[in-house]
Amino acid sequence: MTVYFTSDPPAWLRLGGEYAGVIDGFVRRAELAFEQPLPVEAYPGNNFSPLNFFMDEAFFASPPDFARVYLMGGDALVRLFGYPPKDCALRPLAQTRFFDNLVTLCSRGGVVLCREKPGDVRLFELPSGFASAGFESGKIGGFPVLFIYCEGGLAVLSQQGDLIFNDGVKSYSQGDMLGVTRAFETCAGAVAESLYSYDGNALSLVSSRTAFTRPVPTESRHFAFFESVLAHGDSSVYLNAELRARADELGGYLGDFAEVLVPPRKFYDLTGERLAAGLAYPLSSNLYRVKFYAADTADGLVCNIRSVDYPPRTAQAARS
């Protein structure tokens, strides 16, 4: 079985007790046999604690919280993250009072938002970027809210002390509605602008518009097309006239995928498909099944979309 590893942050990898190299944002490949559970260890820097686990059928069926597993035919991509810091002491970072809520940002290994009011305490885990967050009281639709903001992130607390929004954003605005701008790591630099109404209890999405901020090289247009479908952008700009007339059907054809992946080198070697992408479909928490699709092009525009068997049927027959 071919297993591909990535890690954030970079880490030293040991497989079965043997040093296997450094893993980081670039995919590292290993050919593994699972006659018995394989001990796996990943040692990061920056004062993070290592991860260690057994890689076996149970791991690939139900990954732990610190790993995302992408099943690709008989192979798999394993992304390691969530290394626990060695320093888990409780430290207050910032504090404010919002009506009868005492709101405190704390460091406790990760970043925790603590909301206290008489007879009720709640804890919310936030991304690490909120370690430098600030507070701003404001209103959405006339209802008071507390904005907790940092570079690249926004959380919103209601007057009742509920966390009603927590997401990565580039910027935000308040007023009759909450406006947020999200930037996506895509070939075309997709940026989504969304508006949410608020009834004093929950936010509701009113509208969303996705724009592309940079041109895409011809050799990457098939990736940009799949990413535009995922980001609910205008995918018709990548299609020829025949497919453009059916652009609204593409979301239903491709289904609810959550990520666009570059296929591994082995995929290209076995299939010969050069204009293909892997679409990751959620199976459960941290577990995805990857299906591959090719985008045939003519004059730089996508003219046909088709699924690609992986491994190819000839390779499957050779295995059996």
N, C-alpha and C positions, 0 to 999 in steps of 0.2 A: 504494500500500500504506500502510495506517495502522500506524505504529509508536508504541507507548507506552513512555515511559522513566521509570524511577525510579532513585534513587541513594542509597547509604548509604556515606559521609556526603554531604551536599549538595554539588553541583558545578555549575560553569558548563559548558554544553553548546555545542559547535560542530559544525555539520553542513555538510560540504562547504566548510569554511573560514569559514562565516558563523555569527555568534553566534545561538543559538537559545533562550536563556533559562537559568534555573536549574532543575535537577532535584533532587528530594529524595524524601521518602517518599510524596508525592502524585503521581499519574500525570500526566505531561505528554505531549501528543499531537502527532505530526508526520505530515504526509502526504508520503511519499517515493517517488521513482521511481528504480529501480536500472538505468538504462541502462548504467552502468558502476559499478565499486566506489566506494562513497561513503565519503570520509574522515570519521571520527567522533573527536572529542576531548572528554574530560571532565576539568575542572580542579577538584579539591577544595581545601578549606582545611586548616587544622590540620597544615601541614607534610607533607602526603601528596603523592606524585608523581602526575602526571596519567596517565590511560589514553588510548591512541590506537590505532585499529584501522580496518580497512576493513570496511564493512558490505556484504556481498554474499551470494550463495548459499552459499558455504562457511561464512560466519559463522552463518547460520541452520541449517545442517546439523550443524555441530560447533562450538558456542560455546567461546570461550577460558575459562580458569579464573576470570577475574574477572567473568564475566557469566552470568546465567541467562536463557534464552530460552523463552518460552511461546508456542507457535504456536496462533493462534485463527482458524481458517478461512484467509483470505488475509491476515490481519493478525498482529501479534506484539507481545508485551510483552517489553521488555528491562530487566532489573534489573542495574545495575552495582554492584559492591562490590569488596572486595579491593584497594583502592588501596595500592600499596607505600609505606611510609614513606621519607622521604628519609634519615633517620638509620638506617643499617643496621649501626652499630658493635656488636660483640659485648660485652655487659655481663652479668655474673652478677647474678641477682636473689635467689636463696636456694639453700642447699645443705645436704644432710644425708647421712649414711651409713646404709644399710639393709642389714644383713648384709654381703655382700661387694660391694654396689652403692654407688658414689658417685653420688648423684642431685643434679643441678644444674638449676635453672631459669635460663634465659638469655633476654635480649632480643637479637634479631638481625633487626631489622625487625619480625618477629612474636615470639611467645613460643615457645621451644623447651625441651623437657625432654630433658636429656642424661643417659643412664644409662651409667656406665662400670664395668667390672669386668675383672679380668685377662684379656687377650686378646679383649675384646669391648666395643665402643662402639656405642650405638644412640641415635638422635635421634628425638623425637616432637614434631610440631607441635601446639600447643595454642591454643585461642581466646585473644584478647587479654586477657580478664578474668583469666587466670591470672598476669598480671604482678604481682598482689598476693596470690598464693596462699600457703598455709602447708602444712606437713607434719604428719601424724599417723600414728604406727605403730599398727596394730590387728590384729584377726583376723576372718576370716569362716569360719565352720564349723570353727574351730580352726586354720586355716592363716594364717600371718603375711602381712600385706599392708601397703603404704604408701599412705595416702590423701593426695592432693594436692587441696586444696579452695580454692575462692574463692567470692565471692558469685555465685550462679547457675551454678556449675560444679563438677564432680567428676571426677578421674582416679584410677585405682587401679593400682598397680604390684605385681606378684607378687614373691615371694621370689626367683624366677629372673630378675627384671628385665624381665618382659613387661608391656606396658600392656594390662590386661584390661578396663578400663572408661574411657570418656571421653565425657561427655555433660553437657548442661545439666540441673541439678537445683535444686530449691528447698531441699531438706534431705536428709540421709542418716543411716542408723543402721547399726551393726555388731553382730555376735553370731553366732548360728547361721546367719543369712543376712544378705545385704546388702539393706537397705531404702532405697529412694529415692523421693522425692516430686518430681514434675515438674509445673510450672504451664504451661498453654498459653494463648496469646493468642487466645481464642475469645470469642464473644458471651456464653456462659454461664460464663466463667472456669473452664474444665475443669481439674481437678487429678487426676493419675494417681498412685496408690501402687502400687509394684512391689516384689516380693521375688525375689532371686536366690540360688540355692545355689552353692556353690563347692567344687570337688574338688581344689584345689591347682594346677590348670592353667587352667581356664576357668570363667566364670560361666554359669549356665543360668537362664533365666526360669522361675520357679515359679508366680507368680500376678501379676495386675495388675487393679486396680479403679479406674475413673474416676468421679469425682463432679463435680457442677456446683455452683458456689459463688455464683452470683448469678442473679436472674430475668432473663428476656429479653423485651424489648418485642415486642408482637404483630407489628409490621412487620419484625422481624428473625428470627422463629422459623424461617423456611425456611433461613436461613444456619445457625442454631444446630442444626437437624436434620442438615444435611450435615456440620457440624463434629463432631457427636456420633458419626456413623458413622466418621469418620476417626479420632477419639480412642478408639474402641471403648467408648464410653459407652452409657448406656441411652437409645437413640434413641426408644423407645416412648413416652416422655413427650410427644413432639411429634406423635404419630400419632393418628388417629381409631381407633375400635374395630376397623374392618375391616382397616386396614393394621397395627394393633398385633399382630394375630394372625399376621401374616407378617413381623414385624420381623427375624427371623433370616435372611430371604432377601435383605434389602436390600444387605448387603455383597457378595454374589455378583452382584446385579443391577448395582450401581454400579462394581464392580471395584476394582482396587488403585490408587486415586488418592492423591496425596501432599500435596495442598494444596487449600484452598477459596478461590476468588477472587471478588471482586466484579466482575461483568461491566462492561465499559466502556460509556460513554454511548451509543456507536454501536450496541451490541447492543440496548439498550432502544429506541432510535429505530427500528431496522429490524425488530425482532421484536414489539414491543409487550408483551413478557413482563416483568412487574414483580416476580414472585416467583420469580426464577431465580438460579442460582449457577454459576460455572465451576469444574469439577473438573480439576485438573492431573494428567496421567498421565505418569510418566517414560518417555522414549524412550531416553535415554543420559545420561551425566554432564552436568548443567546444561542439559538440553534436555527440554522437556515439550510434550505436546499437550493442549490444553484442550478439553473437551467440556462443553456447557451442558445443565443440567437445570432444569426448572421444577417447583415444588412447589405444586400447587393446594391451597387450604385451605378449610375450612368450620368456622365457630365457633372460629377460631383454631388449628385442628389440621390437619395435613397429611393430605389424603384421597386424593391421587394424585401420582405422580412420573412424569415423562415427559421424554424427551430433546427438545432443541430444535435444529433445524438452524440453523447460523450459518456464513456468511450465509444468510438464508432462500432457499429455492429460487427465488422470484421475483427476488431480487437476483442470484442466480447466473445466471439466464437472461438478465437484462438486461446482465450483463457479457459474455456470450458472443456 
